[in-house]
Amino acid sequence: MALGFILILIYVSFGSLRQAALIFVCVPLAVTGGVFTLRLRDVPFTISAGVGFIALSGIAVLNGIMLISFINQLRREGHSGRDSVVEGTLNRLRPKLIKNRP
């Protein structure tokens, strides 16, 4: 029920079911990666892991919202659809790959 409410809020925010579904698909993919990592490391599913999965879901949705918003902004500025996606994903991925240096 909570996940359905989140999907509705994302839809209302963007006004597009396609973009809302694109953002929402990040949640099952993130959870699948989390379960795979728990299995790989042979860590049991505990209350702490459950709280971590809740946080992971929130971060996945937030990251999707930021990415789609940035791509929409680039499209409003006149970039083509493909160029917006490529530039938007590279622009949002770069800070995640670069180490913080003092």
C-alpha positions as CSV (number, residue, x, y, z in Angstrom):
1,M,0.0,0.0,0.0
2,A,2.8,2.4,0.9
3,L,4.6,1.6,-2.4
4,G,1.4,2.4,-4.4
5,F,1.1,5.7,-2.5
6,I,4.7,6.6,-3.4
7,L,4.0,5.8,-7.1
8,I,0.9,8.1,-7.0
9,L,3.0,10.9,-5.5
10,I,5.7,10.5,-8.1
11,Y,3.0,10.5,-10.9
12,V,1.4,13.7,-9.5
13,S,4.9,15.3,-9.2
14,F,5.9,14.6,-12.8
15,G,2.5,14.3,-14.5
16,S,3.6,11.3,-16.5
17,L,3.0,7.7,-15.7
18,R,5.9,6.7,-17.9
19,Q,8.4,8.8,-15.9
20,A,6.8,7.7,-12.6
21,A,7.2,4.0,-13.6
22,L,10.8,4.6,-14.7
23,I,11.6,6.1,-11.4
24,F,9.7,3.4,-9.5
25,V,11.4,0.6,-11.2
26,C,14.6,1.6,-9.4
27,V,13.2,0.2,-6.1
28,P,12.9,-3.5,-7.1
29,L,16.3,-3.3,-8.8
30,A,17.9,-1.8,-5.7
31,V,16.3,-4.4,-3.4
32,T,17.4,-7.2,-5.7
33,G,21.0,-5.9,-5.6
34,G,20.7,-5.7,-1.8
35,V,19.4,-9.3,-1.5
36,F,22.1,-10.5,-3.8
37,T,24.8,-8.8,-1.7
38,L,23.4,-10.2,1.5
39,R,23.6,-13.7,0.0
40,L,27.1,-13.1,-1.5
41,R,28.4,-12.0,1.9
42,D,26.4,-14.7,3.7
43,V,24.8,-12.2,6.0
44,P,21.4,-13.0,7.5
45,F,18.4,-10.7,7.0
46,T,18.1,-8.9,10.3
47,I,16.2,-5.9,11.6
48,S,19.2,-3.7,10.8
49,A,19.2,-5.1,7.2
50,G,15.5,-4.3,6.9
51,V,16.0,-0.7,8.0
52,G,18.9,-0.6,5.5
53,F,16.5,-1.8,2.7
54,I,14.0,0.9,3.6
55,A,16.8,3.5,3.3
56,L,18.1,1.9,0.1
57,S,14.6,2.2,-1.4
58,G,14.4,5.9,-0.5
59,I,17.8,6.6,-1.9
60,A,16.9,4.8,-5.2
61,V,13.7,6.8,-5.6
62,L,15.5,10.1,-4.8
63,N,18.2,9.3,-7.2
64,G,15.7,8.5,-9.9
65,I,13.7,11.7,-9.2
66,M,16.9,13.8,-9.5
67,L,18.0,12.1,-12.7
68,I,14.6,12.5,-14.4
69,S,14.3,16.1,-13.3
70,F,17.7,16.9,-14.7
71,I,16.9,15.2,-18.0
72,N,13.6,17.1,-18.2
73,Q,15.4,20.4,-17.6
74,L,17.9,19.6,-20.4
75,R,15.0,18.9,-22.7
76,R,13.3,22.2,-21.8
77,E,16.6,23.9,-22.7
78,G,16.3,22.5,-26.2
79,H,18.5,19.4,-26.2
80,S,17.3,16.4,-28.1
81,G,15.9,13.4,-26.2
82,R,19.0,11.2,-26.7
83,D,21.5,14.0,-25.9
84,S,19.5,14.9,-22.7
85,V,19.7,11.3,-21.5
86,V,23.4,10.9,-22.3
87,E,24.4,14.2,-20.8
88,G,22.1,13.9,-17.8
89,T,23.3,10.4,-16.8
90,L,27.0,11.3,-17.3
91,N,26.6,14.5,-15.3
92,R,24.9,12.6,-12.4
93,L,27.2,9.6,-12.5
94,R,30.5,11.6,-12.5
95,P,30.3,12.7,-8.8
96,K,29.6,9.1,-7.7
97,L,32.7,7.8,-9.5
98,I,35.2,10.5,-8.4
99,K,36.8,10.1,-4.9
100,N,36.6,13.0,-2.5
101,R,40.0,14.5,-2.2
102,P,41.0,16.8,0.6
